[in-house]
Amino acid sequence: MQFKFKPNHWYMVAVALVVVLILNMLLLHLLHLQIHQRGEAVVQRVAKLPEDLRTQKNITAIAQQYKFEYIPNGQAMPDDATRFSSTGLSLALSHPQPYKKHAYIVIFFNILFVGLLAFFYRWWQVYRVRPKRFLPDNSVNMEESSALSAVDPRSVDNSLFKVFLLIRWTMKLDNTLDEKNHFAVAIHKQLPNTMKCSVKYLNSGALAVTFEQVAWGDVIELGKKLHEIMFRILRSLRADLSRSQVKVGGCFYQYEAEQANVYQLARAALEIANNNVWQHTHMMPLDKTHANAMQSSEDDFIRCIDNGQFVLFFQPLFGFEQQDIIQSEVLLRVRHAQLGLIAAKQFIPQLHSRNNLETLDKKIIQQAITILTKEPQKSNVSINIHIENWLDIDFIHWLTAVVREASEDKKLMFELSADEFYKYHQQINAQQLFFTGVNIALIIDHVESPLMVNTLRENQLISGIKLGYGLVHKVQHSSQQQKTIKQIVYQAKRLNIPVYAVGVETQLELDCLKSLGVHGAQGYYFAELLQQLELVRY
């Protein structure tokens, strides 16, 4: 049987070809822009050289770093050469055409384009013949209507969910504001009268909102809607607020569940949203299987820690003045039997037991000290300690005793987020006496707003400030981020402590941070994580 195209089929093929052609033009344009940006970067680096160092050899070396070939003045320009200009300087650079150099990318995306078009075509064919929803006519009697409603899927309550949301914002509000009542009233005003919810302000600083009987199709949209509502409410209090400063994490479920599991999963979702620059809302389902797994997951993780089934990685931090590694941040990866190698931030939000948190931090500290003892040439290391342990006097006594027994020529540094330090600075500052004569320092990380100078000045252990990823990412394109970093660097200079950047990924970010006065940086631009394999037991 021979298939014949109908006229509308030829029309769709023609539209598909036009779409693919336009997408190819856009792709080649993006590749050409990338080459143009790299070419301007070469010119900018050459422009920064003194006149006596702008030799053909030096310019050629810089051009080769960016995959270009320098064409000196006076030579004939080949067909694949382009003249790039920036900061008053013009250079001729040769480069392959985008469709030649990136042919594999063009082919891959064309396959992807065609596949997507085929998928949407098939989806449209299915959508056109989808079953229509039955709407009872007014002429149908009540008996028939009730019988029909019994088989109507929308009349069944099995599709309704309970939704628990946690909302957190990174901004300081007026101390005179009654946050609990203010937000409860403001949220209820923004929601429809038919939607019932309860609002509670938690001691941790987060806002808990609970909804009941939410349709499946509205669960995800509810999280996004609440994020927008909270953004507008907070924006009315602080005009400088951005959407990335408001994060929402939620858990939705159908059956009766323990509140501890619901809160635990919502907090994990909130942590995922906090660690994502662009995703401000994250929702996670809680079913019976997941609930059973969560009940045992905490013990499973701690059992892995006790058995030594974990790996310590080291993220080096490079000092711009020293031109070398000045310290390394310890990062934990746990080797779980079912889940594989997972990062600490994926399971730490699920840890609630005080003993388990203490076991986790003690194991990491002991392993880090062992590494420093076996490798005396390794630089100083910094370790993240849970705030619960940092506030525990017994843990601090144990920590000081362990550090005193370790090598005195290496300094252990411990990292605390800015929000946690500001919140508990009185208790943390009171512990300084315990560290007298102990080679310990404190680093404040996740800094994304100007410093509270007077609060930081009270703690003599602070030896560094780390800028958060949200403040560093694409800093070269944001004047607001640059202004904030300048202010932080100025404040840190008054405190006589250096400022470091976290998550540096590109040369442009690095150059911008250097110009702003940052003293060092870490990230995948410099090096991958360094792993201590010889100390891992499987």
Phi and psi in degrees as a GROMACS rama.xvg file:
@    title "Ramachandran Plot"
@    xaxis  label "Phi"
@    yaxis  label "Psi"
@TYPE xy
-94.503  131.391  GLN-2
-86.2427  133.21  PHE-3
-115.791  136.366  LYS-4
-75.8734  133.596  PHE-5
-84.1937  160.731  LYS-6
-55.9435  -39.7092  PRO-7
-68.7182  -26.8832  ASN-8
-66.4377  -43.4966  HIS-9
-62.3324  -36.0582  TRP-10
-63.2065  -43.7244  TYR-11
-67.1318  -36.9955  MET-12
-62.4762  -42.6455  VAL-13
-63.4769  -42.1334  ALA-14
-63.5374  -40.5996  VAL-15
-62.7816  -42.033  ALA-16
-63.3127  -40.8408  LEU-17
-63.6034  -42.0187  VAL-18
-62.2951  -45.5682  VAL-19
-61.6613  -40.3853  VAL-20
-62.5454  -45.2848  LEU-21
-63.46  -42.2686  ILE-22
-64.3794  -37.5337  LEU-23
-64.6285  -40.2003  ASN-24
-63.1022  -42.3391  MET-25
-64.1393  -41.5722  LEU-26
-63.1195  -45.9173  LEU-27
-64.0721  -34.9477  LEU-28
-65.5418  -41.1812  HIS-29
-64.7861  -41.7315  LEU-30
-64.0135  -37.858  LEU-31
-66.7387  -38.7198  HIS-32
-63.0806  -37.421  LEU-33
-62.0188  -43.7146  GLN-34
-62.8502  -41.3619  ILE-35
-63.0831  -41.0767  HIS-36
-64.2877  -41.4816  GLN-37
-67.2439  -36.0105  ARG-38
-63.51  -42.3767  GLY-39
-64.9007  -34.4544  GLU-40
-62.8775  -38.4132  ALA-41
-62.0204  -46.9954  VAL-42
-62.6105  -41.0719  VAL-43
-63.3372  -40.4573  GLN-44
-68.0323  -38.706  ARG-45
-66.2869  -38.1739  VAL-46
-63.0776  -27.9033  ALA-47
-76.7705  -15.0596  LYS-48
-73.6357  145.311  LEU-49
-62.6762  159.452  PRO-50
-59.1669  -37.8371  GLU-51
-73.0725  -13.9504  ASP-52
-100.549  -1.04749  LEU-53
-83.7325  58.5795  ARG-54
-86.7697  163.32  THR-55
-61.6745  -35.3621  GLN-56
-65.368  -45.891  LYS-57
-66.8698  -41.9079  ASN-58
-65.0396  -40.2876  ILE-59
-62.3536  -39.6125  THR-60
-64.8907  -41.9105  ALA-61
-65.5766  -42.2677  ILE-62
-62.4444  -39.2548  ALA-63
-66.7462  -29.7652  GLN-64
-61.5118  -30.2928  GLN-65
-101.657  17.042  TYR-66
66.7184  36.1694  LYS-67
-118.409  165.594  PHE-68
-121.641  124.511  GLU-69
-78.4966  132.245  TYR-70
-108.123  105.74  ILE-71
-61.4057  157.364  PRO-72
-63.6175  138.285  ASN-73
101.627  -23.6856  GLY-74
-85.4957  151.675  GLN-75
-69.1707  135.492  ALA-76
-82.2993  124.704  MET-77
-69.04  172.535  PRO-78
-65.4854  -30.0959  ASP-79
-92.8894  15.7965  ASP-80
-98.0015  151.149  ALA-81
-138.71  145.057  THR-82
-96.4677  123.04  ARG-83
-108.748  139.043  PHE-84
-129.342  141.227  SER-85
-168.871  141.814  SER-86
49.9082  40.7917  THR-87
79.157  7.2968  GLY-88
-120.998  144.41  LEU-89
-130.566  129.785  SER-90
-131.094  146.104  LEU-91
-97.4895  121.582  ALA-92
-126.572  136.826  LEU-93
-98.0252  138.012  SER-94
-152.08  149.344  HIS-95
-70.0994  153.589  PRO-96
-65.4194  147.227  GLN-97
-56.6234  -40.801  PRO-98
-71.5613  -15.9474  TYR-99
-88.4911  -48.872  LYS-100
-69.6333  -39.0591  LYS-101
-110.159  39.5469  HIS-102
-61.4116  -36.465  ALA-103
-66.1609  -34.3573  TYR-104
-68.1515  -43.2559  ILE-105
-61.9374  -43.9344  VAL-106
-64.268  -43.334  ILE-107
-60.4888  -46.8564  PHE-108
-69.7683  -30.6286  PHE-109
-66.7523  -40.1151  ASN-110
-62.5482  -41.0434  ILE-111
-64.7787  -42.6009  LEU-112
-61.1922  -48.2246  PHE-113
-63.4552  -41.3109  VAL-114
-62.1629  -42.4048  GLY-115
-64.9201  -41.6293  LEU-116
-63.2388  -40.8571  LEU-117
-64.0245  -39.0085  ALA-118
-63.5133  -47.7628  PHE-119
-65.2249  -32.7702  PHE-120
-65.3394  -44.8984  TYR-121
-65.5113  -38.9439  ARG-122
-62.0622  -41.1564  TRP-123
-65.4321  -37.6411  TRP-124
-63.5533  -40.617  GLN-125
-70.0345  -40.2388  VAL-126
-63.7468  -34.8604  TYR-127
-67.3321  -29.7151  ARG-128
-106.869  18.1062  VAL-129
-63.9754  150.39  ARG-130
-68.2257  135.506  PRO-131
-78.9514  141.796  LYS-132
-71.6147  133.725  ARG-133
-79.7061  123.983  PHE-134
-110.907  116.736  LEU-135
-63.851  136.805  PRO-136
-80.1628  151.662  ASP-137
-64.2722  -21.9176  ASN-138
-76.4724  -13.1543  SER-139
-72.8458  135.338  VAL-140
-71.4919  167.889  ASN-141
-63.5459  -36.4735  MET-142
-65.1458  -44.7472  GLU-143
-66.8415  -38.2855  GLU-144
-62.3726  -42.3743  SER-145
-67.2683  -34.9861  SER-146
-67.764  -39.146  ALA-147
-69.1296  -37.0237  LEU-148
-65.9011  -21.5858  SER-149
-68.5347  -24.1469  ALA-150
-107.111  1.32527  VAL-151
-75.2671  121.316  ASP-152
-58.6022  -31.6652  PRO-153
-74.1361  -13.7915  ARG-154
-84.5651  -8.70983  SER-155
-90.8945  135.936  VAL-156
-86.0198  3.44638  ASP-157
-66.0247  -17.507  ASN-158
-90.9262  4.75609  SER-159
-94.029  141.267  LEU-160
-124.047  156.823  PHE-161
-97.405  139.886  LYS-162
-127.291  127.584  VAL-163
-118.198  123.502  PHE-164
-121.808  140.039  LEU-165
-114.538  131.032  LEU-166
-121.416  133.001  ILE-167
-137.585  145.763  ARG-168
-133.83  147.651  TRP-169
-105.456  71.9602  THR-170
-157.429  152.331  MET-171
-92.0451  131.797  LYS-172
-107.303  166.588  LEU-173
-61.9375  131.834  ASP-174
-64.0866  -21.9808  ASN-175
-82.2079  -5.01519  THR-176
-77.567  129.751  LEU-177
-83.4056  88.7744  ASP-178
-63.1933  -40.3586  GLU-179
-61.1166  -53.9121  LYS-180
-71.492  -38.1056  ASN-181
-61.715  -49.7963  HIS-182
-71.306  -35.1232  PHE-183
-61.7326  -46.027  ALA-184
-66.9573  -43.2014  VAL-185
-65.3056  -39.584  ALA-186
-68.3008  -42.8408  ILE-187
-63.1744  -32.5662  HIS-188
-66.8079  -31.7858  LYS-189
-84.7318  -16.4016  GLN-190
-95.3732  154.64  LEU-191
-62.9146  153.527  PRO-192
-64.2996  -26.0058  ASN-193
-77.6103  -14.1125  THR-194
-97.4569  113.125  MET-195
-95.6167  137.847  LYS-196
-150.737  158.691  CYS-197
-118.647  139.75  SER-198
-121.955  132.38  VAL-199
-139.01  133.302  LYS-200
-93.9806  121.811  TYR-201
-89.7343  157.411  LEU-202
-65.5038  -24.1956  ASN-203
-72.3713  -7.22311  SER-204
97.8337  -1.49989  GLY-205
-95.7216  158.769  ALA-206
-107.559  125.151  LEU-207
-103.367  127.113  ALA-208
-126.226  129.88  VAL-209
-119.646  131.374  THR-210
-119.186  150.87  PHE-211
-125.497  149.093  GLU-212
57.0433  61.0971  GLN-213
-104.896  129.635  VAL-214
-65.7749  151.393  ALA-215
-56.2066  -42.4299  TRP-216
-69.5591  -12.5913  GLY-217
-103.308  -2.69808  ASP-218
-64.3091  -53.9093  VAL-219
-65.4484  -42.1481  ILE-220
-64.5462  -29.7225  GLU-221
-64.039  -41.2504  LEU-222
-62.1067  -43.0788  GLY-223
-66.4001  -39.1816  LYS-224
-65.9843  -41.5652  LYS-225
-67.7536  -34.7703  LEU-226
-61.5163  -43.1229  HIS-227
-66.0051  -39.2617  GLU-228
-63.0092  -47.297  ILE-229
-65.8327  -35.5083  MET-230
-61.6718  -43.5364  PHE-231
-67.9464  -38.1703  ARG-232
-64.9235  -46.359  ILE-233
-71.0172  -31.5259  LEU-234
-64.7593  -31.0767  ARG-235
-69.4228  -21.0751  SER-236
-93.1364  -33.1192  LEU-237
-136.073  110.197  ARG-238
-70.0345  -18.5293  ALA-239
-89.4722  12.0268  ASP-240
-74.6752  141.325  LEU-241
-114.954  160.117  SER-242
-63.5931  -30.298  ARG-243
-69.406  -12.1638  SER-244
-86.3499  -5.15927  GLN-245
-115.862  123.056  VAL-246
-124.633  143.531  LYS-247
-129.11  128.299  VAL-248
-124.593  134.556  GLY-249
-138.15  159.714  GLY-250
-131.456  131.592  CYS-251
-124.486  142.72  PHE-252
-154.289  161.782  TYR-253
-109.327  -39.8232  GLN-254
-94.5218  166.601  TYR-255
-62.0792  130.542  GLU-256
-136.21  154.049  ALA-257
-67.7837  136.905  GLU-258
-62.3362  -30.776  GLN-259
-63.728  -40.3259  ALA-260
-68.4201  -39.7356  ASN-261
-63.4021  -47.484  VAL-262
-63.6891  -40.215  TYR-263
-61.6632  -44.7373  GLN-264
-70.3194  -37.7102  LEU-265
-65.2025  -37.9908  ALA-266
-67.9345  -36.9546  ARG-267
-63.8634  -40.83  ALA-268
-63.9851  -38.4391  ALA-269
-65.2331  -37.5882  LEU-270
-65.38  -38.4009  GLU-271
-63.1384  -43.2346  ILE-272
-64.9386  -37.3989  ALA-273
-64.0412  -35.4864  ASN-274
-85.1766  1.27589  ASN-275
-110.774  130.467  ASN-276
-71.1145  -39.8225  VAL-277
-102.038  -27.6245  TRP-278
-88.0009  113.938  GLN-279
-98.4226  -11.9186  HIS-280
-133.525  135.582  THR-281
-140.173  129.344  HIS-282
-118.237  138.908  MET-283
-130.186  135.946  MET-284
-83.7592  152.034  PRO-285
-123.915  104.5  LEU-286
-107.2  -179.45  ASP-287
-65.1949  -39.6091  LYS-288
-64.2647  -43.7436  THR-289
-65.2003  -39.8979  HIS-290
-62.5224  -42.6574  ALA-291
-64.9542  -38.2768  ASN-292
-66.7719  -38.3747  ALA-293
-65.9807  -31.8628  MET-294
-64.6202  -31.7377  GLN-295
-103.306  -8.13499  SER-296
-66.5596  -38.3451  SER-297
-60.778  -47.0575  GLU-298
-65.0944  -34.9784  ASP-299
-63.7622  -43.7665  ASP-300
-64.7316  -44.3181  PHE-301
-66.5242  -33.8536  ILE-302
-63.7087  -38.5754  ARG-303
-63.4979  -39.9975  CYS-304
-64.4913  -46.0897  ILE-305
-61.5245  -35.8707  ASP-306
-82.921  1.13046  ASN-307
75.08  19.1274  GLY-308
-87.8231  61.4809  GLN-309
-147.826  161.758  PHE-310
-127.106  135.637  VAL-311
-99.6328  126.499  LEU-312
-106.777  156.242  PHE-313
-126.125  120.354  PHE-314
-95.6909  106.862  GLN-315
-70.5109  144.344  PRO-316
-112.796  122.696  LEU-317
-98.5356  130.929  PHE-318
-88.3996  130.342  GLY-319
-66.7134  -39.1293  PHE-320
-73.8739  -41.0997  GLU-321
-76.8077  -22.3432  GLN-322
56.1405  39.4669  GLN-323
-158.975  171.233  ASP-324
-73.2965  123.823  ILE-325
-104.355  -20.3882  ILE-326
-166.571  168.089  GLN-327
-135.793  140.048  SER-328
-94.4262  131.413  GLU-329
-82.0768  126.431  VAL-330
-121.515  136.52  LEU-331
-101.896  136.805  LEU-332
-128.613  125.473  ARG-333
-100.083  135.436  VAL-334
-96.3648  95.1666  ARG-335
-89.4669  144.179  HIS-336
-63.2855  -42.0874  ALA-337
-94.9356  -35.1683  GLN-338
-94.8814  -11.0415  LEU-339
81.6223  -155.183  GLY-340
-82.7647  113.429  LEU-341
-123.983  149.774  ILE-342
-77.6514  157.482  ALA-343
-62.9388  -38.0027  ALA-344
-67.226  -13.0451  LYS-345
-81.9462  -25.1606  GLN-346
-119.768  -16.9673  PHE-347
-60.2932  -38.3572  ILE-348
-59.6137  -18.0461  PRO-349
-89.5295  -6.34966  GLN-350
-87.104  125.15  LEU-351
-124.123  -26.3492  HIS-352
-67.9355  132.345  SER-353
-62.618  -39.1382  ARG-354
-66.3418  -38.5689  ASN-355
-67.559  -40.1286  ASN-356
-63.0561  -39.1052  LEU-357
-67.0983  -42.5861  GLU-358
-60.9278  -43.6241  THR-359
-58.8748  -53.1379  LEU-360
-67.7234  -36.3608  ASP-361
-64.6198  -41.8284  LYS-362
-63.2436  -42.0729  LYS-363
-65.828  -43.5883  ILE-364
-63.9579  -44.9111  ILE-365
-62.9739  -39.9288  GLN-366
-66.602  -40.874  GLN-367
-64.0028  -41.0097  ALA-368
-65.1067  -38.5125  ILE-369
-61.1403  -41.4505  THR-370
-64.5706  -43.3692  ILE-371
-64.1341  -33.593  LEU-372
-72.1532  -40.2821  THR-373
-77.4826  -27.4535  LYS-374
-121.863  79.6363  GLU-375
-63.7597  -19.1409  PRO-376
-80.1005  -9.86546  GLN-377
-69.9184  143.711  LYS-378
-69.4686  173.743  SER-379
-60.5128  150.16  ASN-380
-121.402  151.993  VAL-381
-119.275  141.247  SER-382
-128.116  137.356  ILE-383
-85.8698  125.648  ASN-384
-115.026  138.346  ILE-385
-63.1088  142.017  HIS-386
-61.8451  -30.2518  ILE-387
-61.2643  -40.1167  GLU-388
-73.358  -36.4384  ASN-389
-64.2332  -27.7217  TRP-390
-92.1612  -3.15192  LEU-391
-89.9102  120.335  ASP-392
-64.0625  -40.7282  ILE-393
-62.5636  -40.0476  ASP-394
-65.2618  -39.8558  PHE-395
-64.2756  -39.9411  ILE-396
-61.3378  -44.0201  HIS-397
-62.6204  -41.746  TRP-398
-62.866  -47.1361  LEU-399
-62.3024  -39.4236  THR-400
-65.0442  -41.4264  ALA-401
-67.2557  -42.2593  VAL-402
-67.5181  -36.7291  VAL-403
-62.1564  -35.0608  ARG-404
-76.1581  -20.0467  GLU-405
-77.8664  177.566  ALA-406
-63.3767  136.416  SER-407
-82.8138  -15.9708  GLU-408
-83.8425  -5.91881  ASP-409
-113.587  137.753  LYS-410
-102.961  130.32  LYS-411
-91.8514  128.973  LEU-412
-116.703  142.008  MET-413
-121.543  135.385  PHE-414
-103.069  136.721  GLU-415
-131.298  139.147  LEU-416
-68.4352  152.156  SER-417
-60.5813  -41.2891  ALA-418
-61.6088  -42.6441  ASP-419
-68.3178  -39.0897  GLU-420
-66.0451  -44.9945  PHE-421
-63.2746  -35.2362  TYR-422
-72.4686  -37.3647  LYS-423
-117.483  27.6486  TYR-424
-63.5272  -30.9581  HIS-425
-64.781  -46.2804  GLN-426
-66.579  -39.5347  GLN-427
-67.7238  -42.9076  ILE-428
-64.4007  -32.1545  ASN-429
-68.2995  -16.8206  ALA-430
-89.1933  1.9896  GLN-431
-61.4161  -32.4827  GLN-432
-63.3029  -30.3834  LEU-433
-66.925  -23.7304  PHE-434
-98.0314  15.1829  PHE-435
-63.8575  124.462  THR-436
79.072  5.67532  GLY-437
-106.093  135.875  VAL-438
-80.4194  75.703  ASN-439
-132.522  143.861  ILE-440
-137.054  163.621  ALA-441
-124.077  135.07  LEU-442
-119.436  132.294  ILE-443
-96.051  116.984  ILE-444
-114.989  -179.281  ASP-445
55.6698  38.499  HIS-446
-84.9872  119.63  VAL-447
-132.198  12.4767  GLU-448
-147.399  163.168  SER-449
-52.9696  149.017  PRO-450
-75.273  152.459  LEU-451
-92.4384  88.2364  MET-452
-60.0654  -46.2959  VAL-453
-62.9961  -36.4056  ASN-454
-68.5146  -42.2973  THR-455
-69.3985  -32.3652  LEU-456
-64.8383  -23.7134  ARG-457
-73.3707  -16.541  GLU-458
-107.714  116.362  ASN-459
-82.1596  -7.13804  GLN-460
-83.2158  -16.2297  LEU-461
-67.8577  123.673  ILE-462
-124.012  5.49691  SER-463
-174.603  157.709  GLY-464
-124.54  132.936  ILE-465
-115.09  123.395  LYS-466
-73.1917  140.505  LEU-467
-71.1661  159.422  GLY-468
-61.4378  -36.9443  TYR-469
-63.5288  -25.9376  GLY-470
-87.8191  -20.8868  LEU-471
-94.0315  -34.9167  VAL-472
-62.3885  121.36  HIS-473
54.4352  41.4216  LYS-474
-64.5097  -26.5083  VAL-475
-66.9489  -15.6522  GLN-476
-102.285  -3.30432  HIS-477
-122.355  111.993  SER-478
-67.7995  -30.6272  SER-479
-67.3107  -42.2042  GLN-480
-63.4664  -42.1167  GLN-481
-63.2959  -39.9693  GLN-482
-63.7632  -41.5545  LYS-483
-65.5853  -42.2079  THR-484
-64.6878  -41.1353  ILE-485
-58.2628  -42.4795  LYS-486
-65.9136  -40.8133  GLN-487
-64.6854  -42.8483  ILE-488
-62.3358  -41.1831  VAL-489
-64.1048  -43.3436  TYR-490
-65.7115  -41.0866  GLN-491
-65.6102  -32.2341  ALA-492
-65.6126  -35.6386  LYS-493
-65.1523  -30.7504  ARG-494
-87.7439  -5.88432  LEU-495
61.9604  42.2331  ASN-496
-129.982  145.23  ILE-497
-77.6925  162.091  PRO-498
-120.151  128.99  VAL-499
-119.258  156.367  TYR-500
-110.244  146.146  ALA-501
-118.934  138.678  VAL-502
82.5349  30.2363  GLY-503
-73.3354  128.013  VAL-504
-123.068  -19.2096  GLU-505
-133.206  161.044  THR-506
-65.0364  -36.7806  GLN-507
-65.1814  -40.0087  LEU-508
-62.0266  -43.7815  GLU-509
-62.1419  -46.6883  LEU-510
-62.4276  -40.5907  ASP-511
-65.3517  -43.2735  CYS-512
-64.4829  -39.0333  LEU-513
-61.4552  -42.7813  LYS-514
-67.2112  -22.8143  SER-515
-86.6812  -4.93752  LEU-516
98.6977  9.64162  GLY-517
-68.301  142.861  VAL-518
-91.4942  -20.1399  HIS-519
-169.587  172.763  GLY-520
-157.518  159.303  ALA-521
-138.664  157.207  GLN-522
152.91  176.732  GLY-523
-72.216  -9.40263  TYR-524
-65.4531  -34.3854  TYR-525
-87.1603  -51.4799  PHE-526
-164.183  155.222  ALA-527
-73.8734  170.016  GLU-528
-65.1326  137.677  LEU-529
-94.9697  128.639  LEU-530
-108.767  138.756  GLN-531
-96.6686  84.117  GLN-532
-74.1448  -31.4107  LEU-533
-69.6338  -13.4185  GLU-534
-105.204  9.68841  LEU-535
-98.2324  132.988  VAL-536
-108.358  131.898  ARG-537
